[in-house]
Amino acid sequence: MRITVIRSGGFAGITRRAELDTTDRPDARHVEALAHQALETDQGAAPRGVPDGFRYEITVDGSRTAHCADPHLSDAQRELVRTVLKEGA
């Protein structure tokens, strides 16, 4: 599974993009479960969030996308975003 996270907004307004492939990862099942949960909690359009907060676009396998914003991320979305931005290229 290929997971892409795009983070935008924040105080500086800098956009960051990272991608993670779960193939051959020892925690693949966990990360893939987080991705499925993140998609299930999608609210449709990107939520407003808070001033200077981050907005996120989570895309799985290039076909399904979820939108979320601080501070309204589910636990699964927050963990997935943190993992992909930390380990993704």
Backbone as CSV, one residue per row, in Angstrom:
resi,resn,N_x,N_y,N_z,CA_x,CA_y,CA_z,C_x,C_y,C_z
1,MET,0.852,-1.173,0.000,0.000,0.000,0.000,0.894,1.232,0.000
2,ARG,0.542,2.200,-0.834,1.286,3.456,-0.899,0.415,4.556,-0.296
3,ILE,0.959,5.238,0.712,0.223,6.271,1.442,0.949,7.598,1.260
4,THR,0.204,8.605,0.835,0.759,9.939,0.639,0.063,10.903,1.590
5,VAL,0.861,11.736,2.248,0.322,12.768,3.132,0.841,14.120,2.657
6,ILE,-0.080,15.054,2.481,0.282,16.432,2.173,-0.213,17.289,3.329
7,ARG,0.720,17.995,3.947,0.387,18.884,5.062,0.548,20.319,4.576
8,SER,-0.469,21.129,4.777,-0.392,22.528,4.365,-0.895,23.415,5.498
9,GLY,-0.659,24.697,5.338,-1.101,25.646,6.354,-0.040,25.874,7.398
10,GLY,-0.464,26.041,8.616,0.474,26.347,9.688,0.866,27.819,9.665
11,PHE,1.635,28.217,10.620,2.037,29.620,10.763,2.812,30.110,9.544
12,ALA,3.737,29.284,9.040,4.581,29.688,7.915,3.930,29.411,6.560
13,GLY,2.868,28.617,6.531,2.190,28.325,5.281,2.968,27.426,4.342
14,ILE,3.878,26.639,4.871,4.716,25.757,4.056,4.000,24.426,3.843
15,THR,4.017,23.938,2.609,3.423,22.644,2.287,4.506,21.575,2.315
16,ARG,4.183,20.474,2.953,5.113,19.341,3.042,4.403,18.108,2.513
17,ARG,5.119,17.304,1.732,4.569,16.089,1.139,5.499,14.928,1.441
18,ALA,4.921,13.798,1.834,5.715,12.593,2.083,4.904,11.388,1.629
19,GLU,5.624,10.351,1.229,4.984,9.134,0.753,5.644,7.936,1.424
20,LEU,4.820,6.953,1.754,5.319,5.766,2.441,4.742,4.533,1.758
21,ASP,5.602,3.576,1.459,5.169,2.304,0.884,5.261,1.266,1.995
22,THR,4.170,0.561,2.242,4.149,-0.392,3.350,4.772,-1.742,2.993
23,THR,5.112,-1.949,1.721,5.718,-3.205,1.301,6.985,-3.469,2.109
24,ASP,7.099,-4.658,2.630,8.282,-5.116,3.381,8.491,-4.411,4.724
25,ARG,7.503,-3.675,5.193,7.620,-3.058,6.521,7.156,-4.062,7.570
26,PRO,7.856,-4.169,8.680,7.407,-5.089,9.730,6.076,-4.665,10.361
27,ASP,5.752,-3.382,10.294,4.505,-2.874,10.865,3.450,-2.587,9.788
28,ALA,3.574,-3.224,8.635,2.682,-2.957,7.497,1.212,-3.115,7.860
29,ARG,0.857,-4.177,8.559,-0.551,-4.402,8.903,-1.105,-3.264,9.754
30,HIS,-0.301,-2.800,10.703,-0.734,-1.712,11.574,-0.908,-0.407,10.781
31,VAL,0.081,-0.077,9.954,0.018,1.166,9.177,-1.152,1.110,8.187
32,GLU,-1.365,-0.031,7.566,-2.485,-0.178,6.629,-3.828,-0.072,7.347
33,ALA,-3.912,-0.602,8.550,-5.143,-0.473,9.340,-5.401,0.993,9.677
34,LEU,-4.350,1.738,10.019,-4.490,3.175,10.288,-5.000,3.895,9.045
35,ALA,-4.486,3.520,7.882,-4.903,4.155,6.633,-6.385,3.907,6.371
36,HIS,-6.832,2.679,6.568,-8.251,2.365,6.367,-9.128,3.149,7.349
37,GLN,-8.693,3.240,8.603,-9.449,3.994,9.597,-9.470,5.485,9.258
38,ALA,-8.344,6.001,8.766,-8.261,7.415,8.396,-9.231,7.736,7.264
39,LEU,-9.352,6.834,6.306,-10.283,7.046,5.199,-11.729,6.978,5.660
40,GLU,-12.010,6.100,6.616,-13.376,5.945,7.126,-13.872,7.184,7.856
41,THR,-12.952,7.936,8.453,-13.341,9.115,9.226,-13.281,10.398,8.408
42,ASP,-13.107,10.264,7.077,-13.072,11.438,6.205,-14.405,12.182,6.289
43,GLN,-14.332,13.491,6.339,-15.529,14.324,6.441,-15.966,14.870,5.090
44,GLY,-15.435,14.338,4.004,-15.793,14.820,2.673,-14.873,15.939,2.243
45,ALA,-15.289,17.152,2.429,-14.465,18.310,2.090,-13.501,18.602,3.234
46,ALA,-12.461,19.337,2.923,-11.485,19.696,3.947,-12.143,20.571,5.012
47,PRO,-12.055,20.169,6.280,-12.632,20.977,7.359,-11.839,22.267,7.558
48,ARG,-12.454,23.231,8.197,-11.814,24.534,8.405,-10.601,24.471,9.316
49,GLY,-10.673,23.723,10.382,-9.570,23.711,11.335,-9.514,24.993,12.139
50,VAL,-8.326,25.392,12.526,-8.120,26.602,13.327,-7.102,27.497,12.615
51,PRO,-7.108,28.808,12.907,-6.118,29.688,12.294,-4.704,29.184,12.580
52,ASP,-3.866,29.213,11.578,-2.470,28.770,11.659,-2.329,27.285,11.982
53,GLY,-3.407,26.522,11.887,-3.335,25.077,12.090,-3.004,24.391,10.773
54,PHE,-2.663,23.126,10.851,-2.343,22.361,9.656,-3.590,21.697,9.087
55,ARG,-3.602,21.563,7.762,-4.612,20.781,7.056,-3.888,19.631,6.378
56,TYR,-4.547,18.498,6.302,-3.912,17.292,5.770,-4.764,16.666,4.678
57,GLU,-4.076,16.118,3.688,-4.693,15.317,2.648,-3.988,13.966,2.692
58,ILE,-4.741,12.917,2.962,-4.193,11.558,3.064,-4.732,10.768,1.880
59,THR,-3.827,10.288,1.019,-4.229,9.533,-0.160,-3.648,8.126,-0.080
60,VAL,-4.494,7.139,-0.334,-4.083,5.738,-0.272,-4.155,5.147,-1.679
61,ASP,-3.032,4.598,-2.122,-2.915,3.951,-3.435,-3.379,4.850,-4.575
62,GLY,-3.229,6.146,-4.415,-3.533,7.089,-5.470,-5.002,7.231,-5.832
63,SER,-5.881,6.556,-5.074,-7.279,6.567,-5.496,-8.269,7.068,-4.451
64,ARG,-7.979,6.872,-3.180,-8.908,7.307,-2.123,-8.216,8.348,-1.271
65,THR,-8.930,9.449,-1.031,-8.336,10.563,-0.297,-9.242,10.993,0.851
66,ALA,-8.612,11.280,1.981,-9.312,11.832,3.142,-8.718,13.201,3.444
67,HIS,-9.574,14.108,3.899,-9.139,15.450,4.290,-9.422,15.639,5.775
68,CYS,-8.485,16.266,6.462,-8.670,16.536,7.882,-7.846,17.763,8.261
69,ALA,-8.108,18.310,9.438,-7.409,19.516,9.879,-7.270,19.505,11.389
70,ASP,-6.180,20.123,11.852,-5.981,20.286,13.293,-7.083,21.185,13.838
71,PRO,-7.581,20.960,14.970,-7.295,19.899,15.930,-8.275,18.724,15.827
72,HIS,-8.931,18.578,14.675,-10.026,17.621,14.519,-9.604,16.292,13.894
73,LEU,-8.375,15.865,14.078,-7.925,14.580,13.543,-8.360,13.458,14.467
74,SER,-8.725,12.329,13.869,-8.987,11.137,14.684,-7.636,10.617,15.174
75,ASP,-7.651,9.719,16.122,-6.399,9.142,16.619,-5.660,8.429,15.491
76,ALA,-6.396,7.714,14.632,-5.773,6.989,13.519,-5.151,7.966,12.527
77,GLN,-5.865,9.037,12.207,-5.318,10.030,11.286,-4.046,10.653,11.850
78,ARG,-4.084,11.010,13.128,-2.923,11.648,13.753,-1.703,10.723,13.738
79,GLU,-1.896,9.448,14.098,-0.771,8.507,14.109,-0.258,8.252,12.701
80,LEU,-1.155,8.128,11.742,-0.750,7.888,10.357,0.026,9.074,9.801
81,VAL,-0.475,10.271,10.006,0.214,11.475,9.537,1.603,11.554,10.141
82,ARG,1.695,11.332,11.432,2.990,11.385,12.131,3.956,10.360,11.547
83,THR,3.479,9.141,11.297,4.336,8.072,10.767,4.809,8.391,9.359
84,VAL,3.893,8.799,8.497,4.273,9.060,7.105,5.205,10.265,6.993
85,LEU,4.904,11.341,7.703,5.764,12.513,7.626,7.141,12.253,8.236
86,LYS,7.199,11.384,9.231,8.483,11.077,9.876,9.332,10.141,9.022
87,GLU,8.708,9.112,8.434,9.470,8.069,7.740,9.378,8.127,6.231
88,GLY,8.419,8.859,5.698,8.222,8.918,4.261,9.274,9.769,3.570
89,ALA,9.391,9.546,2.285,10.377,10.315,1.503,9.678,11.403,0.718
